[in-house]
């Protein structure tokens, strides 16, 4: 798991959908029909977000530098 679930913020929108994000990874969000699904979706979105940052030459947030290593 990339992030501890305690590092993920959850809120429920007016339609009942759960939205997940983290201050550790600005700009990354995910949603799900349950809290659990939102957290799992956020974990997947976080990996894709970090790959996109790396591929575009943008810096990896410091909280992930020791956890996120890409190999050729």
C-alpha positions in Angstrom: 0.0 0.0 0.0 1.4 3.3 -1.0 -0.4 5.4 1.6 -1.6 4.4 5.0 -5.4 4.8 5.0 -5.0 7.3 7.9 -3.2 9.6 5.4 -6.2 9.7 3.1 -9.1 12.1 3.6 -12.6 11.0 2.9 -15.8 12.9 2.4 -19.2 11.9 1.1 -20.8 14.1 -1.6 -24.5 14.9 -1.9 -25.0 11.8 -4.1 -23.6 9.5 -1.5 -20.3 8.9 -3.4 -17.1 8.8 -1.3 -14.3 11.1 -2.4 -10.7 10.4 -1.4 -7.7 12.6 -1.5 -4.5 13.4 0.5 -2.6 16.5 1.3 0.5 14.5 0.6 -0.4 14.2 -3.1 -2.1 17.4 -4.3 -4.2 17.1 -7.4 -4.9 13.4 -6.9 -8.5 12.3 -6.2 -10.5 9.2 -6.5 -14.1 8.1 -5.6 -16.0 5.0 -4.7 -19.4 3.8 -3.7 -18.0 2.9 -0.2 -15.1 4.3 1.9 -13.2 1.1 1.2 -13.6 1.4 -2.5 -12.6 5.0 -2.5 -9.4 4.2 -0.6 -8.5 1.4 -2.9 -9.2 3.6 -6.0 -7.1 6.3 -4.5 -4.2 4.0 -4.0 -4.3 3.1 -7.7 -4.8 6.7 -8.7 -1.8 7.8 -6.6 0.5 5.4 -8.4 -0.8 6.6 -11.8 -0.4 10.2 -10.6 3.2 9.7 -9.5 4.1 8.0 -12.8 2.6 11.0 -14.6 4.7 13.4 -12.5 7.8 11.4 -13.2 7.1 11.1 -17.0 6.4 14.8 -17.3 9.7 15.7 -15.5 7.9 17.1 -12.5 9.2 16.4 -9.0 7.9 13.5 -6.9 6.5 14.9 -3.6 9.0 14.3 -0.8 6.6 12.0 1.1 6.9 9.5 -1.7 10.5 9.8 -2.8 11.7 6.9 -0.6 8.6 4.7 -1.5 8.4 5.3 -5.2 11.2 4.0 -7.4 10.8 3.4 -11.1 13.1 1.0 -12.9 13.8 0.7 -16.6 
